[in-house]
Amino acid sequence: MVQTIQAKNVTLHDLRKKFGLQLVEDDQFFQEWQDNLSEITDLEKQRLDRVKESYSNLLEYPPMLENTVKMVVLSPLLDLAGFYLPPFHIKSESSVEISAEDEGVIYKGQMDVLVLFQKLWIMVIESKQAAFSLESGRAQLLAYMLANSNPDKPTFGLLTNGATFRFFKLAKLHNHQYALSKLFDIFNPENKLDDVLRVLKRLGQLATNN
């Protein structure tokens, strides 16, 4: 009998047990968020400073809904990264499915934002509180990334709640392995949206070159 589970209910234990997913803590495994990053212009920095100011203003009027985060923070980042222009395309609320055939388990769910050829996934966690932990969305994002139609090449992801950002890399060697970037926080003394944009541009280059 096939068991169907909503992706939002999946746990890291489920993914490890059904798909052999393992966390890799070797810095060499995920260098893409650190090396050969794209430069950004002064105008782009000014735009990101405006985004930070807008987000700070909205914090005074909670709750902060995921649609507001997408509109105020994520949309400007995707625009500056060039993800609204060819060859990129955005699919919102796309249904995805992964299955562990031997175990008779299918995970189904919906993704807030899907970007480009199923190589780069971006997810805003469904949070009613601005300080909501990113950890609540880790397993769900990885479940979507496991649905990648081309498992021979790495897949990248970005998880955010609007204030904090973390990049993911998933690759299949002998088994499915993933690694994390450091956390980028919008309220650090320097606006870390600058670094987030640099990494997004870099991952966009990798996605279009492969």
N, C-alpha and C positions, 0 to 999 in steps of 0.2 A: 504494500500500500504506500502510495506517494504522500509524503507529508509536506504541506505548504506553510511557510513561515513568512510573516511580513519582515522586510529587511530592517525596519525600525526596531524590531525586537531582537535582532541578532546580537550575539556577544562575541568577544574575542575568543573565548573558549570554543564556541560553535565553529568559528572559522579555522581554528587550529585543529580541531578534531575532524572536521569534514573535509578540509582542503589542505591540511598540513601547513597552514600559514605560520610563519615565524618572523619575529622581530630581529633585525640585524642591527647591531650597534657599532659596526666597523665604519669609520668615516669614509673609507674608500668606496663603499657601496653606493653612497648617495652624495656625489660631488657636484651634481648639477645645480644645487641651490647655493653653491659657494664659488665655483670657478667660472671664469669667462662670462661674468655677468654684464648685461647691457648697461650702457650709460643712460642717464636721463638728463633732460635739459632743465634750465632754470625755470622755464615756463611750466614744465611738468611738476617741478617741485612746488611752485606757487599754487598750482591746481590741487596738489595733494595736501598742502597746508590748509586750503579752503575746505577740503573734505574733512580734515580733522576738526576744524572749527565747527562745521555743520553737525558732525557727530556729537561733539561736546555739548552743543546747544540742545540737541534732541534728548540727551541724557537727563535733562531737567524736567522732561515730560514723559515719564514711563507710563506703560510698559513699552519696551523697544521690540517691535514685532519683526519677524524675519523679512517680510516684504519691505519694511522701512530700511533695514540694513542693506538689502539688495539695491534699493533705489539710491540711497545716500552715499554708501561706501563702495559697494562692489561694482556698480555700474560705471562710475568714473574710472575705476581701476581697469576694467575690461576695455573701456574706450581708449584709454591712454596706451594700453598694451597692444592695441590694434585688433582686438578680437571681434570687433563688429564689421571688419573689412575682409574681403576675400584674401586667402582661401578659408578663413575661419567662418564658423557659423555657430549660433547659439540655439540650443533646444532647451526649452523650459518645461519642467514637470514631466520629463521623459520617463516612461516605464522601463524598468530593467529587470532581468531575471538571471539568476545563476542557479546551477543545480549540481548536486553531488549524486551522480547517478547510482553509484554503488550503494549509497546509503538511502536512496529513495527520498531525498530531501530537495525541495525547491524553495529558494528565497525570492520573494517578489517585493517590489517597492517602487517608489518614485524619487527622482533626483530633482532638487531645486533648480540646478543649472548644469547643463552638460555642454562642454566646449570642445569642438574640433576632433573629428575622426576617432572618438573614443580613446584618445591618448591623454587627454587632460580633463580631469573632472574637478569641478568647483562646487562646494557645498556650503550653504549657510545653515547652521544648526537651528532647529525650530525652537527658539528660545523666547520666553516671555520676560526674561531678566537679562540685563546687559552683561552681568558678571557670570553668566552660565558657562560652565566648564566645557572646553572643547572635547574633553575625554568622553562626554556623552555621545559624541558623533563619530568617534574613531572607528568603531566596528562597522557602523552603517556605511561610511564612506569607503572603507576597504571592501565591503561586500559589493558595492557598485563597481569598484575598480576591478574586482575579480571577474566581472561580466565582460571585460575587455575581449573584443572579438579576435584580437591578434596577440595571443599570449607569448609569442616569441620575442616581442619587443617590450621594453619597460613602459609602464603607465604611471602618470603623475597625477597628484591630487592636491587640492588646497581646501582646508577646513577653516572656517572663520565664524565668529559670532559678531563681527563688526569691529571689535576692539582688538582682538587677538587673532593671529594668523599662524598656521602651521602647514608646511608642505610635506607631502608623502611621495614615496617612490615604491612601486610594486614591480617585481620581476620574478620570472619563473626560471630557476636554474634546475637543481634536482627537485626542488619543491618551490612553493610560493613563498617569497621572502619580501619583507617591506622594511623601510627605514623612514625616520622622521628628521625634519629640519629642526633647528631651534625655534622657539616661539618668538614671533615678532609682535610687539605690543604698540598700539597707536599712541599710548601715553608715555612712552619712554621719553627721556629728555630730548632726543632727536626723533623726529617723525619717522617711524619705521615703515610707514607706507612707501617711502622712497625705496627701501630695500625690497619690499614686497613687489613693487612694480618692476624692479630690476630682475628679480627671479622669474616673474611672470613672462617678461619679454624673452628671457633665456629659454624657458620651457616651450614657449611658442615657436622659437627658432628650431628647437630640437624636434618638435612635432611635425613641422613642415618639411624638415630635411630628411626625415626617415620614412 
